[in-house]
C-alpha cells in the first residue's frame, strides 16, 4: 500500500524531476515517449498535481540517466525509500571489494594507478603513484588527497607538467562534463577553486610520436621527462552509491623510455606502505 504524501512532497519531487529533464535537454513529450507514459502525467508530476508511482519514477530516472545519489534524493522527495544503499568502503560488507582494489593497485606497479571518488578524492593508490607525486607541498598530501588539486595547484604537479596548458584544459573539461551529468554542487565548488589557479608551464606541446593516439601527460620526475596516457575505468553494473562513484585511473607509459624509468623508480623508492590519502 502506498503512503499518502502532502502536495508539498509532490512539488519537491516534481521540481527535481523538471531540473533533470531540462539538464538532459528533453521535452515532456520526448521523456514521456521514452518512459512509456504521457506528457500530461509528467506535467502533473512536475507541477505537484500528481504523485508518480514507484514504477513510473524508476523509469523516468533511468531514461534521464540520473546518478544513483541523486536518484535516492528524488525517491525520498517523492515519499519513497532510497533505491540504493551507500556503504563506506570501510564497512565489513565491502571488505572483499576493498581487498581487490588494493590488489589491483599492487599488480599494476610500476605503472601508477589510483582509485578516486566522484569528487576526485583518492581512495587508494599504488607505490608508483605516490613516488610520482613525491615532492609536492605537504598540504596537498593531507588525506583525502584530491587529484584535481594535486594536478592544478601551483605547489602541486602543475610546474612539473611540461604540457600543462593542454592538460589543464583537458582536466577542467572533464570536470565540466561531470558537473553537467551529475549536477553536483560540491563538484562545481571544486571546479571554481581549481580553475582559479594560475596557468603555469610552457606552451602547447605536440604529442610524441609514440602517443599520437591520445593527449599525453608529459611530467618531470627527478629531472627526467615521463610520458603517459591515462585510462579511466568504472564499474559496469553498480548497485551501491559508493561503488557507482568510483573510478580507476591508470597511467600507461607512452613509450619504452618511460617504462624503463618507472621500473627504476620503484627500485629507488623501495618497499613502502600504500601512502597518505589511501583508505
C-alpha positions as CSV (number, residue, x, y, z in Angstrom):
1,X,0.0,0.0,0.0
2,X,1.4,3.4,-0.9
3,X,1.5,6.1,1.8
4,X,-0.3,9.3,1.0
5,X,2.0,12.3,0.9
6,X,1.4,16.0,1.1
7,X,1.3,18.1,-2.1
8,X,4.5,19.8,-1.0
9,X,6.3,16.5,-1.2
10,X,4.9,16.0,-4.7
11,X,6.1,19.5,-5.6
12,X,9.6,18.8,-4.3
13,X,9.9,15.7,-6.4
14,X,8.4,17.5,-9.4
15,X,10.9,20.3,-9.1
16,X,13.8,17.8,-9.1
17,X,12.4,15.9,-12.0
18,X,12.0,19.0,-14.1
19,X,15.6,20.0,-13.3
20,X,16.9,16.7,-14.6
21,X,14.7,16.8,-17.6
22,X,15.9,20.3,-18.5
23,X,19.5,19.3,-17.8
24,X,19.1,16.4,-20.3
25,X,17.5,18.7,-22.9
26,X,14.3,16.7,-23.2
27,X,10.8,17.9,-23.6
28,X,8.0,16.4,-21.6
29,X,6.7,14.7,-24.7
30,X,10.2,13.2,-25.5
31,X,10.6,11.9,-22.0
32,X,7.1,10.5,-21.9
33,X,7.7,8.6,-25.1
34,X,10.9,7.1,-23.8
35,X,9.4,6.2,-20.4
36,X,6.1,4.8,-21.7
37,X,3.9,7.4,-20.0
38,X,2.1,10.6,-21.1
39,X,3.3,14.1,-21.3
40,X,0.2,15.1,-19.3
41,X,1.2,12.8,-16.5
42,X,4.8,14.2,-16.5
43,X,3.4,17.7,-16.4
44,X,1.2,16.9,-13.4
45,X,4.2,15.3,-11.6
46,X,6.4,18.3,-12.2
47,X,3.8,20.8,-11.0
48,X,2.9,18.7,-7.9
49,X,-0.6,17.9,-9.0
50,X,0.2,14.1,-9.1
51,X,2.5,11.8,-7.3
52,X,4.3,9.3,-9.5
53,X,4.2,5.6,-8.8
54,X,7.4,4.0,-7.9
55,X,7.4,2.1,-11.2
56,X,6.9,5.3,-13.2
57,X,9.5,7.2,-11.3
58,X,12.0,4.4,-11.7
59,X,11.5,4.5,-15.5
60,X,11.9,8.3,-15.6
61,X,15.2,8.4,-13.7
62,X,16.6,5.6,-15.8
63,X,15.8,7.4,-19.1
64,X,17.1,10.6,-17.6
65,X,20.3,8.8,-16.6
66,X,20.1,10.4,-13.1
67,X,23.2,9.4,-11.0
68,X,22.5,7.0,-8.1
69,X,23.0,9.5,-5.3
70,X,20.5,12.0,-7.0
71,X,18.1,9.1,-7.7
72,X,17.9,8.5,-4.0
73,X,17.2,12.2,-3.3
74,X,14.4,12.1,-5.9
75,X,12.9,8.9,-4.5
76,X,12.9,10.4,-1.0
77,X,11.4,13.7,-2.2
78,X,8.6,11.6,-3.8
79,X,7.9,9.8,-0.5
80,X,9.7,6.5,-1.2
81,X,12.7,4.9,0.4
82,X,16.1,5.4,-1.2
83,X,16.6,2.9,-4.0
84,X,20.3,2.3,-3.5
85,X,22.4,1.8,-0.3
86,X,25.5,3.9,0.3
87,X,28.1,1.7,2.0
88,X,31.5,3.0,3.1
89,X,34.4,1.0,1.8
90,X,35.5,0.5,5.4
91,X,32.3,-1.4,6.1
92,X,32.8,-5.2,6.6
93,X,30.5,-5.9,3.7
94,X,32.9,-4.1,1.4
95,X,36.0,-6.0,2.7
96,X,36.2,-8.2,-0.4
97,X,35.9,-5.2,-2.8
98,X,38.5,-3.1,-0.9
99,X,40.9,-6.0,-0.9
100,X,40.5,-6.5,-4.6
101,X,41.0,-2.8,-5.3
102,X,44.3,-2.8,-3.3
103,X,45.4,-6.0,-5.1
104,X,44.6,-4.3,-8.4
105,X,46.8,-1.3,-7.4
106,X,49.7,-3.6,-6.5
107,X,49.7,-5.7,-9.6
108,X,49.9,-2.7,-11.8
109,X,53.2,-1.5,-10.3
110,X,55.3,0.0,-11.8
111,X,52.6,1.8,-13.7
112,X,51.0,4.5,-11.5
113,X,47.4,3.7,-10.6
114,X,44.7,5.1,-8.3
115,X,41.0,4.9,-7.4
116,X,39.1,8.1,-6.8
117,X,35.5,9.0,-5.9
118,X,33.1,11.4,-7.5
119,X,34.9,14.5,-6.1
120,X,38.3,13.2,-7.3
121,X,39.4,12.2,-3.8
122,X,41.9,9.4,-3.8
123,X,40.5,6.2,-2.2
124,X,43.6,4.0,-2.7
125,X,46.7,4.1,-4.9
126,X,49.9,2.1,-5.6
127,X,53.5,2.8,-4.7
128,X,54.3,4.1,-8.2
129,X,51.7,6.8,-7.9
130,X,53.0,8.0,-4.6
131,X,56.5,8.0,-5.9
132,X,55.4,10.1,-8.9
133,X,53.8,12.8,-6.8
134,X,56.6,13.0,-4.2
135,X,57.9,16.5,-3.6
136,X,54.6,18.4,-3.8
137,X,53.6,20.6,-1.0
138,X,52.7,18.7,2.2
139,X,49.2,20.3,2.5
140,X,48.3,18.6,-0.9
141,X,49.2,15.2,0.5
142,X,46.9,15.5,3.6
143,X,44.1,12.9,3.4
144,X,42.0,12.8,1.4
145,X,44.3,13.7,-1.5
146,X,42.4,15.3,-4.3
147,X,43.7,14.6,-7.8
148,X,42.4,17.9,-9.3
149,X,44.1,20.0,-6.6
150,X,47.2,17.9,-6.9
151,X,47.4,18.4,-10.7
152,X,46.4,22.1,-10.9
153,X,47.7,23.7,-7.8
154,X,50.9,25.7,-8.4
155,X,52.5,23.9,-5.4
156,X,51.5,20.6,-6.7
157,X,52.3,18.9,-10.0
158,X,51.5,21.9,-12.2
159,X,55.1,23.2,-12.5
160,X,56.3,19.7,-13.4
161,X,53.8,19.1,-16.2
162,X,55.5,20.2,-19.4
163,X,52.3,20.5,-21.4
164,X,50.3,22.0,-18.5
165,X,48.1,24.4,-20.6
166,X,46.8,21.5,-22.6
167,X,46.5,19.2,-19.6
168,X,44.7,21.9,-17.7
169,X,42.1,22.3,-20.5
170,X,41.6,18.5,-20.5
171,X,41.1,18.3,-16.7
172,X,38.7,21.2,-16.5
173,X,36.7,19.9,-19.4
174,X,36.5,16.6,-17.7
175,X,35.1,18.3,-14.6
176,X,32.7,20.3,-16.7
177,X,31.2,17.2,-18.2
178,X,30.9,15.5,-14.8
179,X,29.1,18.6,-13.4
180,X,26.7,18.6,-16.3
181,X,26.0,14.9,-15.8
182,X,25.7,14.9,-12.0
183,X,24.6,18.4,-11.2
184,X,26.9,18.2,-8.1
185,X,27.2,21.4,-6.2
186,X,30.3,20.1,-4.4
187,X,32.0,19.3,-7.7
188,X,31.1,22.8,-9.0
189,X,32.7,24.3,-5.9
190,X,35.9,22.3,-6.5
191,X,35.9,23.4,-10.2
192,X,35.7,27.1,-9.1
193,X,38.6,26.5,-6.7
194,X,41.0,24.7,-9.0
195,X,40.1,26.7,-12.2
196,X,41.2,29.9,-10.4
197,X,44.8,28.7,-10.1
198,X,47.2,30.4,-12.5
199,X,48.3,28.7,-15.7
200,X,52.0,27.8,-15.3
201,X,54.5,25.9,-17.5
202,X,55.3,26.1,-21.2
203,X,53.1,26.4,-24.2
204,X,51.3,23.7,-26.2
205,X,53.4,20.6,-26.9
206,X,52.9,18.4,-29.9
207,X,52.0,14.8,-28.9
208,X,55.0,12.5,-29.0
209,X,55.2,10.1,-31.9
210,X,54.6,7.1,-29.5
211,X,51.5,8.8,-28.1
212,X,49.9,10.3,-31.2
213,X,46.6,8.5,-30.5
214,X,45.9,10.4,-27.2
215,X,46.9,13.5,-25.4
216,X,50.0,12.6,-23.3
217,X,50.7,13.7,-19.8
218,X,54.3,15.0,-20.0
219,X,55.6,15.2,-16.5
220,X,59.0,15.6,-14.9
221,X,60.3,13.2,-12.3
222,X,63.8,13.5,-10.8
223,X,65.0,15.6,-13.8
224,X,63.5,13.1,-16.4
225,X,60.5,13.6,-18.6
226,X,57.9,10.9,-18.4
227,X,55.1,10.5,-20.9
228,X,51.8,8.8,-20.0
229,X,48.4,8.2,-21.5
230,X,45.7,7.8,-18.9
231,X,42.7,5.5,-18.8
232,X,39.6,5.7,-16.6
233,X,37.6,2.6,-15.7
234,X,34.2,2.4,-13.8
235,X,32.0,-0.4,-12.5
236,X,29.6,-1.6,-15.2
237,X,26.6,-2.6,-13.0
238,X,26.9,-0.9,-9.6
239,X,24.1,-1.4,-7.1
240,X,25.5,0.9,-4.4
241,X,26.1,4.7,-4.4
242,X,29.7,4.4,-3.3
243,X,30.6,1.9,-6.0
244,X,28.8,3.9,-8.7
245,X,31.0,6.9,-7.9
246,X,34.4,5.1,-8.0
247,X,36.7,5.4,-11.0
248,X,40.0,3.7,-11.5
249,X,42.7,5.7,-13.3
250,X,45.7,4.0,-14.9
251,X,48.8,5.8,-16.1
252,X,50.2,3.9,-19.1
253,X,53.8,4.6,-20.3
254,X,53.6,6.2,-23.7
255,X,57.0,4.8,-24.7
256,X,59.8,2.4,-23.7
257,X,61.8,5.2,-22.1
258,X,59.1,6.0,-19.6
259,X,58.5,2.3,-18.9
260,X,62.2,1.9,-18.1
261,X,62.2,4.9,-15.7
262,X,59.2,3.5,-13.9
263,X,61.0,0.3,-13.2
264,X,64.0,2.3,-11.8
265,X,61.6,4.4,-9.8
266,X,60.3,1.5,-7.8
267,X,63.8,0.3,-7.2
268,X,64.8,3.7,-5.8
269,X,61.7,4.1,-3.7
270,X,61.8,0.6,-2.3
271,X,59.1,-1.2,-0.2
272,X,56.6,1.2,1.2
273,X,53.1,1.5,2.7
274,X,50.3,2.4,0.3
275,X,50.9,6.0,1.2
276,X,49.0,9.1,2.5
277,X,45.4,9.6,1.4
278,X,44.5,6.0,0.9
279,X,41.9,4.1,2.9
